[in-house]
Amino acid sequence: TDPSLSILDSLPRICTTGCDESLKENLTRFLAASQRGETINSHIDGNKEYANPNLLERIIDIYEIDTLGTHFEKERFDPKNIAHDDSEYYEAIIQTQNDIVRQKSTPSATVTQNSTTSTTSNGQKRSRWDTKEGR
C-alpha cells in the first residue's frame, strides 16, 4: 500500500456548503491587513486602549482566565495542589535576605585564616598581595 494515500484519506473532506459571509469578510480583512504588513502586535502597540495598566486584570476577569492554568494533565502537574511553604512567599524571602545582609555587615570578632586583608599596627589595611608571600 502507498503511505501517501493513507495520509490523504485521513484529511477532512472539502466543504460543499460554503462559508459563512461574516467569516469570509473577517478573513478577507485580516488577509488584506497582513498583505499591508500590519500585525496584531503593531495594532496593540499603536492602540491607546491597550496602554491601560489595568488591562491585563480586566482581560483575566472578562475571559475568566485561570492564571494558574497549565496544559499538563492534572496527574503530571497541578499547580493548584502545590503545598506552599511560608518561606516561598516574597515577604519571607526578603526577610531572609535582610538577615543575611545584617549578618555580613556586623564585624566578626575572629579573623579567618583565609582572609586576604590584615591590619597593620598603625591601623592601615594591608592585603596579602602587599607582602612577598602573596606574590
N, CA, C and O atoms as a printed pandas DataFrame, in Angstrom:
     atom_number atom_name residue_name chain_id  residue_number  x_coord  y_coord  z_coord
0              1         N          THR        A               1    0.833   -1.199    0.000
1              2        CA          THR        A               1    0.000    0.000    0.000
2              3         C          THR        A               1    0.863    1.242    0.000
3              4         O          THR        A               1    1.964    1.251    0.551
4              5         N          ASP        A               2    0.349    2.298   -0.629
5              6        CA          ASP        A               2    1.046    3.576   -0.732
6              7         C          ASP        A               2    0.780    4.393    0.534
7              8         O          ASP        A               2   -0.376    4.691    0.833
8              9         N          PRO        A               3    1.863    4.778    1.313
9             10        CA          PRO        A               3    1.637    5.520    2.559
10            11         C          PRO        A               3    1.019    6.903    2.332
11            12         O          PRO        A               3    0.334    7.407    3.221
12            13         N          SER        A               4    1.236    7.524    1.185
13            14        CA          SER        A               4    0.669    8.854    0.938
14            15         C          SER        A               4   -0.845    8.800    0.810
15            16         O          SER        A               4   -1.522    9.778    1.126
16            17         N          LEU        A               5   -1.387    7.683    0.354
17            18        CA          LEU        A               5   -2.838    7.546    0.240
18            19         C          LEU        A               5   -3.505    7.521    1.611
19            20         O          LEU        A               5   -4.586    8.085    1.781
20            21         N          SER        A               6   -2.879    6.878    2.582
21            22        CA          SER        A               6   -3.487    6.802    3.905
22            23         C          SER        A               6   -3.505    8.181    4.571
23            24         O          SER        A               6   -4.437    8.490    5.315
24            25         N          ILE        A               7   -2.506    9.001    4.321
25            26        CA          ILE        A               7   -2.480   10.361    4.864
26            27         C          ILE        A               7   -3.580   11.199    4.221
27            28         O          ILE        A               7   -4.295   11.916    4.920
28            29         N          LEU        A               8   -3.725   11.118    2.902
29            30        CA          LEU        A               8   -4.769   11.875    2.208
30            31         C          LEU        A               8   -6.157   11.425    2.628
31            32         O          LEU        A               8   -7.080   12.235    2.717
32            33         N          ASP        A               9   -6.303   10.140    2.885
33            34        CA          ASP        A               9   -7.607    9.626    3.303
34            35         C          ASP        A               9   -7.986   10.120    4.695
35            36         O          ASP        A               9   -9.171   10.204    5.019
36            37         N          SER        A              10   -6.982   10.450    5.531
37            38        CA          SER        A              10   -7.277   10.891    6.895
38            39         C          SER        A              10   -7.652   12.375    6.960
39            40         O          SER        A              10   -8.165   12.825    7.985
40            41         N          LEU        A              11   -7.411   13.139    5.900
41            42        CA          LEU        A              11   -7.761   14.559    5.887
42            43         C          LEU        A              11   -9.270   14.731    5.755
43            44         O          LEU        A              11   -9.925   13.905    5.120
44            45         N          PRO        A              12   -9.839   15.791    6.343
45            46        CA          PRO        A              12  -11.280   16.014    6.186
46            47         C          PRO        A              12  -11.627   16.359    4.740
47            48         O          PRO        A              12  -10.805   16.899    4.000
48            49         N          ARG        A              13  -12.827   16.045    4.366
49            50        CA          ARG        A              13  -13.294   16.311    3.003
50            51         C          ARG        A              13  -13.537   17.809    2.808
51            52         O          ARG        A              13  -13.756   18.536    3.777
52            53         N          ILE        A              14  -13.500   18.266    1.561
53            54        CA          ILE        A              14  -13.745   19.671    1.221
54            55         C          ILE        A              14  -15.210   19.985    1.493
55            56         O          ILE        A              14  -16.104   19.209    1.155
56            57         N          CYS        A              15  -15.436   21.144    2.114
57            58        CA          CYS        A              15  -16.790   21.568    2.460
58            59         C          CYS        A              15  -17.541   21.967    1.188
59            60         O          CYS        A              15  -17.014   22.711    0.361
60            61         N          THR        A              16  -18.733   21.487    1.040
61            62        CA          THR        A              16  -19.538   21.803   -0.155
62            63         C          THR        A              16  -20.655   22.795    0.151
63            64         O          THR        A              16  -21.331   23.263   -0.765
64            65         N          THR        A              17  -20.860   23.125    1.442
65            66        CA          THR        A              17  -21.970   24.009    1.811
66            67         C          THR        A              17  -21.605   25.476    1.716
67            68         O          THR        A              17  -22.502   26.318    1.740
68            69         N          GLY        A              18  -20.345   25.819    1.610
69            70        CA          GLY        A              18  -19.938   27.216    1.535
70            71         C          GLY        A              18  -19.562   27.773    2.896
71            72         O          GLY        A              18  -19.746   27.124    3.926
72            73         N          CYS        A              19  -19.036   28.980    2.880
73            74        CA          CYS        A              19  -18.525   29.626    4.083
74            75         C          CYS        A              19  -19.485   30.718    4.527
75            76         O          CYS        A              19  -20.117   31.365    3.692
76            77         N          ASP        A              20  -19.599   30.927    5.815
77            78        CA          ASP        A              20  -20.415   31.995    6.365
78            79         C          ASP        A              20  -19.865   33.337    5.869
79            80         O          ASP        A              20  -18.650   33.538    5.873
80            81         N          GLU        A              21  -20.729   34.246    5.447
81            82        CA          GLU        A              21  -20.301   35.534    4.864
82            83         C          GLU        A              21  -19.529   36.392    5.856
83            84         O          GLU        A              21  -18.550   37.032    5.470
84            85         N          SER        A              22  -19.940   36.428    7.130
85            86        CA          SER        A              22  -19.217   37.244    8.117
86            87         C          SER        A              22  -17.812   36.695    8.343
87            88         O          SER        A              22  -16.864   37.461    8.515
88            89         N          LEU        A              23  -17.677   35.376    8.345
89            90        CA          LEU        A              23  -16.369   34.758    8.482
90            91         C          LEU        A              23  -15.505   35.076    7.267
91            92         O          LEU        A              23  -14.316   35.365    7.404
92            93         N          LYS        A              24  -16.095   35.024    6.091
93            94        CA          LYS        A              24  -15.371   35.320    4.859
94            95         C          LYS        A              24  -14.895   36.778    4.861
95            96         O          LYS        A              24  -13.774   37.056    4.436
96            97         N          GLU        A              25  -15.735   37.716    5.336
97            98        CA          GLU        A              25  -15.352   39.135    5.407
98            99         C          GLU        A              25  -14.199   39.341    6.380
99           100         O          GLU        A              25  -13.262   40.084    6.088
100          101         N          ASN        A              26  -14.267   38.677    7.547
101          102        CA          ASN        A              26  -13.175   38.782    8.526
102          103         C          ASN        A              26  -11.868   38.259    7.939
103          104         O          ASN        A              26  -10.822   38.895    8.073
104          105         N          LEU        A              27  -11.931   37.112    7.296
105          106        CA          LEU        A              27  -10.712   36.542    6.705
106          107         C          LEU        A              27  -10.152   37.448    5.611
107          108         O          LEU        A              27   -8.937   37.618    5.507
108          109         N          THR        A              28  -11.019   38.022    4.808
109          110        CA          THR        A              28  -10.574   38.935    3.747
110          111         C          THR        A              28   -9.924   40.175    4.354
111          112         O          THR        A              28   -8.892   40.641    3.870
112          113         N          ARG        A              29  -10.532   40.707    5.416
113          114        CA          ARG        A              29   -9.984   41.902    6.068
114          115         C          ARG        A              29   -8.615   41.608    6.694
115          116         O          ARG        A              29   -7.680   42.394    6.544
116          117         N          PHE        A              30   -8.502   40.477    7.394
117          118        CA          PHE        A              30   -7.224   40.124    8.019
118          119         C          PHE        A              30   -6.154   39.819    6.969
119          120         O          PHE        A              30   -4.989   40.161    7.171
120          121         N          LEU        A              31   -6.516   39.199    5.880
121          122        CA          LEU        A              31   -5.561   38.910    4.809
122          123         C          LEU        A              31   -5.060   40.208    4.181
123          124         O          LEU        A              31   -3.867   40.345    3.910
124          125         N          ALA        A              32   -5.964   41.162    3.948
125          126        CA          ALA        A              32   -5.564   42.454    3.385
126          127         C          ALA        A              32   -4.630   43.196    4.342
127          128         O          ALA        A              32   -3.643   43.787    3.904
128          129         N          ALA        A              33   -4.931   43.172    5.642
129          130        CA          ALA        A              33   -4.068   43.830    6.631
130          131         C          ALA        A              33   -2.699   43.157    6.663
131          132         O          ALA        A              33   -1.678   43.833    6.780
132          133         N          SER        A              34   -2.674   41.841    6.560
133          134        CA          SER        A              34   -1.413   41.108    6.552
134          135         C          SER        A              34   -0.579   41.469    5.326
135          136         O          SER        A              34    0.641   41.601    5.423
136          137         N          GLN        A              35   -1.226   41.626    4.182
137          138        CA          GLN        A              35   -0.503   41.984    2.961
138          139         C          GLN        A              35    0.029   43.414    3.030
139          140         O          GLN        A              35    1.015   43.732    2.365
140          141         N          ARG        A              36   -0.605   44.286    3.825
141          142        CA          ARG        A              36   -0.101   45.651    4.015
142          143         C          ARG        A              36    1.029   45.700    5.032
143          144         O          ARG        A              36    1.636   46.751    5.242
144          145         N          GLY        A              37    1.314   44.563    5.666
145          146        CA          GLY        A              37    2.400   44.497    6.641
146          147         C          GLY        A              37    1.950   44.752    8.067
147          148         O          GLY        A              37    2.788   44.867    8.962
148          149         N          GLU        A              38    0.661   44.842    8.300
149          150        CA          GLU        A              38    0.152   45.057    9.651
150          151         C          GLU        A              38    0.149   43.729   10.406
151          152         O          GLU        A              38   -0.091   42.665    9.835
152          153         N          THR        A              39    0.423   43.825   11.694
153          154        CA          THR        A              39    0.380   42.639   12.539
154          155         C          THR        A              39   -0.475   42.950   13.758
155          156         O          THR        A              39   -0.773   44.110   14.043
156          157         N          ILE        A              40   -0.858   41.924   14.458
157          158        CA          ILE        A              40   -1.632   42.101   15.693
158          159         C          ILE        A              40   -0.795   42.886   16.703
159          160         O          ILE        A              40   -1.314   43.773   17.381
160          161         N          ASN        A              41    0.495   42.563   16.807
161          162        CA          ASN        A              41    1.363   43.266   17.761
162          163         C          ASN        A              41    1.463   44.748   17.443
163          164         O          ASN        A              41    1.413   45.573   18.355
164          165         N          SER        A              42    1.604   45.109   16.163
165          166        CA          SER        A              42    1.689   46.535   15.826
166          167         C          SER        A              42    0.370   47.233   16.112
167          168         O          SER        A              42    0.357   48.398   16.511
168          169         N          HIS        A              43   -0.745   46.528   15.912
169          170        CA          HIS        A              43   -2.056   47.100   16.228
170          171         C          HIS        A              43   -2.175   47.369   17.730
171          172         O          HIS        A              43   -2.638   48.434   18.140
172          173         N          ILE        A              44   -1.758   46.402   18.545
173          174        CA          ILE        A              44   -1.829   46.568   20.001
174          175         C          ILE        A              44   -0.897   47.684   20.456
175          176         O          ILE        A              44   -1.272   48.499   21.299
176          177         N          ASP        A              45    0.330   47.730   19.898
177          178        CA          ASP        A              45    1.288   48.775   20.273
178          179         C          ASP        A              45    0.784   50.166   19.922
179          180         O          ASP        A              45    1.051   51.121   20.652
180          181         N          GLY        A              46    0.065   50.294   18.825
181          182        CA          GLY        A              46   -0.387   51.604   18.388
182          183         C          GLY        A              46   -1.716   52.039   18.959
183          184         O          GLY        A              46   -2.124   53.178   18.736
184          185         N          ASN        A              47   -2.408   51.184   19.683
185          186        CA          ASN        A              47   -3.728   51.493   20.203
186          187         C          ASN        A              47   -3.629   51.966   21.653
187          188         O          ASN        A              47   -3.078   51.261   22.498
188          189         N          LYS        A              48   -4.158   53.156   21.946
189          190        CA          LYS        A              48   -4.064   53.728   23.288
190          191         C          LYS        A              48   -4.826   52.912   24.321
191          192         O          LYS        A              48   -4.459   52.906   25.496
192          193         N          GLU        A              49   -5.876   52.226   23.903
193          194        CA          GLU        A              49   -6.671   51.455   24.853
194          195         C          GLU        A              49   -5.859   50.348   25.515
195          196         O          GLU        A              49   -6.142   49.959   26.648
196          197         N          TYR        A              50   -4.845   49.839   24.807
197          198        CA          TYR        A              50   -4.031   48.768   25.359
198          199         C          TYR        A              50   -2.948   49.278   26.296
199          200         O          TYR        A              50   -2.248   48.470   26.906
200          201         N          ALA        A              51   -2.783   50.596   26.431
201          202        CA          ALA        A              51   -1.786   51.162   27.329
202          203         C          ALA        A              51   -2.300   51.227   28.763
203          204         O          ALA        A              51   -1.566   51.644   29.660
204          205         N          ASN        A              52   -3.524   50.829   28.992
205          206        CA          ASN        A              52   -4.126   50.845   30.308
206          207         C          ASN        A              52   -3.439   49.810   31.192
207          208         O          ASN        A              52   -3.410   48.630   30.844
208          209         N          PRO        A              53   -2.883   50.232   32.335
209          210        CA          PRO        A              53   -2.186   49.267   33.190
210          211         C          PRO        A              53   -3.113   48.220   33.808
211          212         O          PRO        A              53   -2.654   47.160   34.233
212          213         N          ASN        A              54   -4.403   48.508   33.861
213          214        CA          ASN        A              54   -5.350   47.546   34.429
214          215         C          ASN        A              54   -5.925   46.614   33.376
215          216         O          ASN        A              54   -6.803   45.805   33.678
216          217         N          LEU        A              55   -5.446   46.716   32.159
217          218        CA          LEU        A              55   -5.993   45.928   31.065
218          219         C          LEU        A              55   -5.860   44.429   31.323
219          220         O          LEU        A              55   -6.809   43.674   31.114
220          221         N          LEU        A              56   -4.697   44.004   31.771
221          222        CA          LEU        A              56   -4.475   42.573   31.990
222          223         C          LEU        A              56   -5.455   42.029   33.022
223          224         O          LEU        A              56   -6.024   40.955   32.828
224          225         N          GLU        A              57   -5.656   42.756   34.110
225          226        CA          GLU        A              57   -6.599   42.307   35.123
226          227         C          GLU        A              57   -8.016   42.234   34.555
227          228         O          GLU        A              57   -8.762   41.302   34.859
228          229         N          ARG        A              58   -8.381   43.206   33.740
229          230        CA          ARG        A              58   -9.711   43.211   33.140
230          231         C          ARG        A              58   -9.883   42.027   32.187
231          232         O          ARG        A              58  -10.929   41.378   32.181
232          233         N          ILE        A              59   -8.858   41.748   31.387
233          234        CA          ILE        A              59   -8.923   40.615   30.458
234          235         C          ILE        A              59   -9.074   39.305   31.232
235          236         O          ILE        A              59   -9.854   38.436   30.844
236          237         N          ILE        A              60   -8.329   39.168   32.323
237          238        CA          ILE        A              60   -8.413   37.960   33.148
238          239         C          ILE        A              60   -9.823   37.799   33.697
239          240         O          ILE        A              60  -10.368   36.695   33.708
240          241         N          ASP        A              61  -10.422   38.916   34.158
241          242        CA          ASP        A              61  -11.787   38.844   34.697
242          243         C          ASP        A              61  -12.815   38.566   33.614
243          244         O          ASP        A              61  -13.673   37.701   33.786
244          245         N          ILE        A              62  -12.741   39.283   32.502
245          246        CA          ILE        A              62  -13.749   39.162   31.444
246          247         C          ILE        A              62  -13.748   37.760   30.839
247          248         O          ILE        A              62  -14.804   37.153   30.662
248          249         N          TYR        A              63  -12.556   37.248   30.523
249          250        CA          TYR        A              63  -12.468   35.950   29.857
250          251         C          TYR        A              63  -12.303   34.784   30.831
251          252         O          TYR        A              63  -12.116   33.639   30.417
252          253         N          GLU        A              64  -12.374   35.089   32.141
253          254        CA          GLU        A              64  -12.268   34.072   33.188
254          255         C          GLU        A              64  -11.047   33.178   32.980
255          256         O          GLU        A              64  -11.152   31.951   32.971
256          257         N          ILE        A              65   -9.891   33.816   32.814
257          258        CA          ILE        A              65   -8.637   33.100   32.579
258          259         C          ILE        A              65   -8.117   32.567   33.902
259          260         O          ILE        A              65   -8.072   33.285   34.902
260          261         N          ASP        A              66   -7.727   31.310   33.896
261          262        CA          ASP        A              66   -7.124   30.698   35.070
262          263         C          ASP        A              66   -5.639   31.031   35.055
263          264         O          ASP        A              66   -4.888   30.496   34.239
264          265         N          THR        A              67   -5.214   31.912   35.954
265          266        CA          THR        A              67   -3.818   32.366   35.942
266          267         C          THR        A              67   -2.852   31.275   36.376
267          268         O          THR        A              67   -1.650   31.385   36.133
268          269         N          LEU        A              68   -3.350   30.233   37.007
269          270        CA          LEU        A              68   -2.501   29.104   37.369
270          271         C          LEU        A              68   -2.681   27.941   36.409
271          272         O          LEU        A              68   -2.271   26.820   36.714
272          273         N          GLY        A              69   -3.279   28.185   35.269
273          274        CA          GLY        A              69   -3.562   27.133   34.315
274          275         C          GLY        A              69   -2.314   26.559   33.685
275          276         O          GLY        A              69   -1.263   27.200   33.647
276          277         N          THR        A              70   -2.443   25.358   33.198
277          278        CA          THR        A              70   -1.337   24.675   32.543
278          279         C          THR        A              70   -1.906   23.726   31.491
279          280         O          THR        A              70   -3.076   23.349   31.552
280          281         N          HIS        A              71   -1.077   23.346   30.534
281          282        CA          HIS        A              71   -1.503   22.387   29.520
282          283         C          HIS        A              71   -1.141   20.958   29.903
283          284         O          HIS        A              71   -1.455   20.019   29.172
284          285         N          PHE        A              72   -0.484   20.791   31.044
285          286        CA          PHE        A              72   -0.167   19.443   31.509
286          287         C          PHE        A              72   -1.426   18.770   32.043
287          288         O          PHE        A              72   -2.357   19.434   32.498
288          289         N          GLU        A              73   -1.437   17.443   31.979
289          290        CA          GLU        A              73   -2.521   16.712   32.601
290          291         C          GLU        A              73   -2.402   16.893   34.112
291          292         O          GLU        A              73   -1.299   17.042   34.638
292          293         N          LYS        A              74   -3.531   16.879   34.802
293          294        CA          LYS        A              74   -3.514   17.102   36.250
294          295         C          LYS        A              74   -2.717   16.021   36.983
295          296         O          LYS        A              74   -2.197   16.261   38.073
296          297         N          GLU        A              75   -2.624   14.843   36.391
297          298        CA          GLU        A              75   -1.845   13.782   37.018
298          299         C          GLU        A              75   -0.354   14.097   36.985
299          300         O          GLU        A              75    0.378   13.714   37.897
300          301         N          ARG        A              76    0.106   14.793   35.939
301          302        CA          ARG        A              76    1.534   15.120   35.810
302          303         C          ARG        A              76    1.892   16.370   36.598
303          304         O          ARG        A              76    2.920   16.401   37.275
304          305         N          PHE        A              77    1.044   17.415   36.517
305          306        CA          PHE        A              77    1.340   18.665   37.218
306          307         C          PHE        A              77    0.054   19.444   37.417
307          308         O          PHE        A              77   -0.634   19.790   36.457
308          309         N          ASP        A              78   -0.262   19.717   38.680
309          310        CA          ASP        A              78   -1.432   20.517   39.016
310          311         C          ASP        A              78   -0.960   21.649   39.919
311          312         O          ASP        A              78   -0.710   21.420   41.103
312          313         N          PRO        A              79   -0.831   22.871   39.388
313          314        CA          PRO        A              79   -0.284   23.967   40.181
314          315         C          PRO        A              79   -1.159   24.340   41.376
315          316         O          PRO        A              79   -0.683   24.994   42.304
316          317         N          LYS        A              80   -2.412   23.939   41.369
317          318        CA          LYS        A              80   -3.299   24.280   42.485
318          319         C          LYS        A              80   -3.081   23.364   43.684
319          320         O          LYS        A              80   -3.532   23.674   44.786
320          321         N          ASN        A              81   -2.408   22.260   43.487
321          322        CA          ASN        A              81   -2.184   21.313   44.582
322          323         C          ASN        A              81   -0.778   21.397   45.160
323          324         O          ASN        A              81   -0.365   20.517   45.915
324          325         N          ILE        A              82   -0.048   22.432   44.818
325          326        CA          ILE        A              82    1.297   22.592   45.367
326          327         C          ILE        A              82    1.175   23.087   46.802
327          328         O          ILE        A              82    0.520   24.096   47.066
328          329         N          ALA        A              83    1.801   22.382   47.712
329          330        CA          ALA        A              83    1.788   22.810   49.110
330          331         C          ALA        A              83    2.795   23.934   49.264
331          332         O          ALA        A              83    3.994   23.738   49.063
332          333         N          HIS        A              84    2.310   25.094   49.616
333          334        CA          HIS        A              84    3.200   26.252   49.745
334          335         C          HIS        A              84    3.723   26.365   51.166
335          336         O          HIS        A              84    2.982   26.261   52.144
336          337         N          ASP        A              85    4.994   26.576   51.239
337          338        CA          ASP        A              85    5.672   26.825   52.498
338          339         C          ASP        A              85    5.743   28.338   52.674
339          340         O          ASP        A              85    5.883   29.066   51.691
340          341         N          ASP        A              86    5.647   28.821   53.908
341          342        CA          ASP        A              86    5.715   30.270   54.135
342          343         C          ASP        A              86    7.014   30.873   53.626
343          344         O          ASP        A              86    7.058   32.057   53.294
344          345         N          SER        A              87    8.085   30.062   53.562
345          346        CA          SER        A              87    9.378   30.581   53.112
346          347         C          SER        A              87    9.399   30.855   51.619
347          348         O          SER        A              87   10.350   31.460   51.124
348          349         N          GLU        A              88    8.362   30.422   50.873
349          350        CA          GLU        A              88    8.320   30.642   49.438
350          351         C          GLU        A              88    7.724   31.995   49.071
351          352         O          GLU        A              88    7.856   32.429   47.926
352          353         N          TYR        A              89    7.079   32.666   50.006
353          354        CA          TYR        A              89    6.471   33.948   49.713
354          355         C          TYR        A              89    7.518   35.042   49.748
355          356         O          TYR        A              89    8.496   34.955   50.490
356          357         N          TYR        A              90    7.310   36.071   48.944
357          358        CA          TYR        A              90    8.354   37.068   48.770
358          359         C          TYR        A              90    8.666   37.818   50.055
359          360         O          TYR        A              90    9.802   38.257   50.238
360          361         N          GLU        A              91    7.691   37.982   50.959
361          362        CA          GLU        A              91    7.990   38.671   52.220
362          363         C          GLU        A              91    9.023   37.880   53.027
363          364         O          GLU        A              91    9.942   38.457   53.608
364          365         N          ALA        A              92    8.861   36.562   53.055
365          366        CA          ALA        A              92    9.800   35.718   53.796
366          367         C          ALA        A              92   11.164   35.710   53.122
367          368         O          ALA        A              92   12.194   35.687   53.796
368          369         N          ILE        A              93   11.171   35.729   51.795
369          370        CA          ILE        A              93   12.450   35.753   51.071
370          371         C          ILE        A              93   13.182   37.066   51.344
371          372         O          ILE        A              93   14.392   37.066   51.572
372          373         N          ILE        A              94   12.458   38.177   51.323
373          374        CA          ILE        A              94   13.069   39.481   51.614
374          375         C          ILE        A              94   13.617   39.496   53.035
375          376         O          ILE        A              94   14.718   39.995   53.267
376          377         N          GLN        A              95   12.861   38.955   53.991
377          378        CA          GLN        A              95   13.314   38.917   55.384
378          379         C          GLN        A              95   14.597   38.096   55.504
379          380         O          GLN        A              95   15.527   38.491   56.207
380          381         N          THR        A              96   14.644   36.957   54.818
381          382        CA          THR        A              96   15.846   36.120   54.855
382          383         C          THR        A              96   17.038   36.851   54.251
383          384         O          THR        A              96   18.142   36.796   54.793
384          385         N          GLN        A              97   16.818   37.542   53.121
385          386        CA          GLN        A              97   17.904   38.309   52.503
386          387         C          GLN        A              97   18.393   39.411   53.437
387          388         O          GLN        A              97   19.599   39.627   53.556
388          389         N          ASN        A              98   17.477   40.108   54.096
389          390        CA          ASN        A              98   17.866   41.171   55.028
390          391         C          ASN        A              98   18.649   40.607   56.201
391          392         O          ASN        A              98   19.604   41.237   56.654
392          393         N          ASP        A              99   18.270   39.432   56.708
393          394        CA          ASP        A              99   19.011   38.801   57.796
394          395         C          ASP        A              99   20.435   38.468   57.368
395          396         O          ASP        A              99   21.379   38.665   58.132
396          397         N          ILE        A             100   20.588   37.966   56.148
397          398        CA          ILE        A             100   21.924   37.627   55.642
398          399         C          ILE        A             100   22.780   38.877   55.505
399          400         O          ILE        A             100   23.957   38.868   55.864
400          401         N          VAL        A             101   22.189   39.959   54.982
401          402        CA          VAL        A             101   22.931   41.212   54.828
402          403         C          VAL        A             101   23.345   41.746   56.193
403          404         O          VAL        A             101   24.468   42.224   56.358
404          405         N          ARG        A             102   22.441   41.668   57.179
405          406        CA          ARG        A             102   22.758   42.146   58.531
406          407         C          ARG        A             102   23.892   41.332   59.133
407          408         O          ARG        A             102   24.781   41.894   59.774
408          409         N          GLN        A             103   23.877   40.018   58.939
409          410        CA          GLN        A             103   24.936   39.169   59.468
410          411         C          GLN        A             103   26.284   39.503   58.831
411          412         O          GLN        A             103   27.316   39.511   59.502
412          413         N          LYS        A             104   26.259   39.780   57.525
413          414        CA          LYS        A             104   27.511   40.100   56.836
414          415         C          LYS        A             104   28.027   41.485   57.211
415          416         O          LYS        A             104   29.236   41.720   57.187
416          417         N          SER        A             105   27.132   42.400   57.555
417          418        CA          SER        A             105   27.560   43.771   57.844
418          419         C          SER        A             105   28.088   43.934   59.258
419          420         O          SER        A             105   28.790   44.908   59.528
420          421         N          THR        A             106   27.777   43.012   60.185
421          422        CA          THR        A             106   28.308   43.114   61.537
422          423         C          THR        A             106   29.738   42.621   61.543
423          424         O          THR        A             106   30.039   41.582   60.956
424          425         N          PRO        A             107   30.643   43.367   62.213
425          426        CA          PRO        A             107   32.058   42.948   62.212
426          427         C          PRO        A             107   32.219   41.662   63.015
427          428         O          PRO        A             107   31.642   41.507   64.091
428          429         N          SER        A             108   33.004   40.757   62.478
429          430        CA          SER        A             108   33.236   39.488   63.170
430          431         C          SER        A             108   34.404   39.648   64.130
431          432         O          SER        A             108   35.344   40.398   63.866
432          433         N          ALA        A             109   34.334   38.947   65.226
433          434        CA          ALA        A             109   35.360   39.074   66.259
434          435         C          ALA        A             109   36.612   38.290   65.899
435          436         O          ALA        A             109   37.695   38.594   66.398
436          437         N          THR        A             110   36.481   37.302   65.054
437          438        CA          THR        A             110   37.643   36.494   64.699
438          439         C          THR        A             110   38.018   36.736   63.253
439          440         O          THR        A             110   37.168   37.031   62.413
440          441         N          VAL        A             111   39.301   36.608   62.977
441          442        CA          VAL        A             111   39.799   36.735   61.615
442          443         C          VAL        A             111   40.095   35.332   61.123
443          444         O          VAL        A             111   40.771   34.559   61.801
444          445         N          THR        A             112   39.592   35.007   59.952
445          446        CA          THR        A             112   39.815   33.663   59.431
446          447         C          THR        A             112   41.200   33.547   58.827
447          448         O          THR        A             112   41.829   34.546   58.478
448          449         N          GLN        A             113   41.657   32.335   58.712
449          450        CA          GLN        A             113   42.984   32.061   58.154
450          451         C          GLN        A             113   43.041   32.432   56.674
451          452         O          GLN        A             113   44.113   32.777   56.178
452          453         N          ASN        A             114   41.921   32.373   55.957
453          454        CA          ASN        A             114   41.891   32.626   54.527
454          455         C          ASN        A             114   41.651   34.095   54.184
455          456         O          ASN        A             114   41.396   34.414   53.023
456          457         N          SER        A             115   41.727   34.975   55.143
457          458        CA          SER        A             115   41.458   36.384   54.885
458          459         C          SER        A             115   42.526   36.955   53.964
459          460         O          SER        A             115   43.703   36.624   54.101
460          461         N          THR        A             116   42.127   37.809   53.030
461          462        CA          THR        A             116   43.094   38.395   52.092
462          463         C          THR        A             116   43.592   39.746   52.579
463          464         O          THR        A             116   44.491   40.322   51.966
464          465         N          THR        A             117   43.022   40.273   53.684
465          466        CA          THR        A             117   43.491   41.560   54.212
466          467         C          THR        A             117   43.814   41.420   55.680
467          468         O          THR        A             117   43.268   40.560   56.371
468          469         N          SER        A             118   44.709   42.272   56.153
469          470        CA          SER        A             118   45.038   42.352   57.572
470          471         C          SER        A             118   45.254   43.821   57.913
471          472         O          SER        A             118   45.340   44.666   57.022
472          473         N          THR        A             119   45.342   44.119   59.200
473          474        CA          THR        A             119   45.523   45.491   59.634
474          475         C          THR        A             119   46.894   45.627   60.278
475          476         O          THR        A             119   47.286   44.799   61.101
476          477         N          THR        A             120   47.622   46.673   59.902
477          478        CA          THR        A             120   48.943   46.915   60.493
478          479         C          THR        A             120   48.773   47.587   61.843
479          480         O          THR        A             120   47.655   47.926   62.230
480          481         N          SER        A             121   49.882   47.786   62.572
481          482        CA          SER        A             121   49.827   48.380   63.913
482          483         C          SER        A             121   49.325   49.822   63.881
483          484         O          SER        A             121   48.758   50.292   64.867
484          485         N          ASN        A             122   49.520   50.533   62.772
485          486        CA          ASN        A             122   49.025   51.911   62.702
486          487         C          ASN        A             122   47.622   51.992   62.102
487          488         O          ASN        A             122   47.158   53.089   61.791
488          489         N          GLY        A             123   46.926   50.846   61.929
489          490        CA          GLY        A             123   45.541   50.837   61.508
490          491         C          GLY        A             123   45.318   50.809   59.998
491          492         O          GLY        A             123   44.173   50.855   59.548
492          493         N          GLN        A             124   46.385   50.733   59.211
493          494        CA          GLN        A             124   46.218   50.681   57.760
494          495         C          GLN        A             124   45.950   49.248   57.326
495          496         O          GLN        A             124   46.512   48.294   57.864
496          497         N          LYS        A             125   45.084   49.131   56.350
497          498        CA          LYS        A             125   44.793   47.792   55.822
498          499         C          LYS        A             125   45.880   47.391   54.846
499          500         O          LYS        A             125   46.372   48.201   54.060
500          501         N          ARG        A             126   46.238   46.126   54.916
501          502        CA          ARG        A             126   47.254   45.610   54.029
502          503         C          ARG        A             126   46.807   44.242   53.549
503          504         O          ARG        A             126   46.444   43.384   54.353
504          505         N          SER        A             127   46.832   44.038   52.241
505          506        CA          SER        A             127   46.405   42.746   51.722
506          507         C          SER        A             127   47.593   41.807   51.640
507          508         O          SER        A             127   48.748   42.221   51.735
508          509         N          ARG        A             128   47.284   40.544   51.462
509          510        CA          ARG        A             128   48.372   39.570   51.344
510          511         C          ARG        A             128   49.165   39.790   50.061
511          512         O          ARG        A             128   50.277   39.279   49.930
512          513         N          TRP        A             129   48.611   40.541   49.116
513          514        CA          TRP        A             129   49.309   40.811   47.870
514          515         C          TRP        A             129   50.395   41.872   48.071
515          516         O          TRP        A             129   51.278   42.033   47.228
516          517         N          ASP        A             130   50.322   42.598   49.202
517          518        CA          ASP        A             130   51.360   43.591   49.506
518          519         C          ASP        A             130   52.604   42.944   50.104
519          520         O          ASP        A             130   53.644   43.596   50.200
520          521         N          THR        A             131   52.524   41.695   50.503
521          522        CA          THR        A             131   53.681   41.021   51.098
522          523         C          THR        A             131   54.351   40.154   50.054
523          524         O          THR        A             131   53.777   39.886   48.999
524          525         N          LYS        A             132   55.562   39.716   50.345
525          526        CA          LYS        A             132   56.310   38.874   49.413
526          527         C          LYS        A             132   55.693   37.496   49.267
527          528         O          LYS        A             132   55.769   36.891   48.197
528          529         N          GLU        A             133   55.065   36.980   50.363
529          530        CA          GLU        A             133   54.460   35.642   50.283
530          531         C          GLU        A             133   53.268   35.614   49.337
531          532         O          GLU        A             133   52.985   34.578   48.735
532          533         N          GLY        A             134   52.550   36.758   49.194
533          534        CA          GLY        A             134   51.362   36.796   48.386
534          535         C          GLY        A             134   51.656   36.909   46.884
535          536         O          GLY        A             134   50.762   36.711   46.061
536          537         N          ARG        A             135   52.885   37.222   46.535
537          538        CA          ARG        A             135   53.222   37.400   45.124
538          539         C          ARG        A             135   53.570   36.123   44.455
539          540         O          ARG        A             135   53.877   36.115   43.262
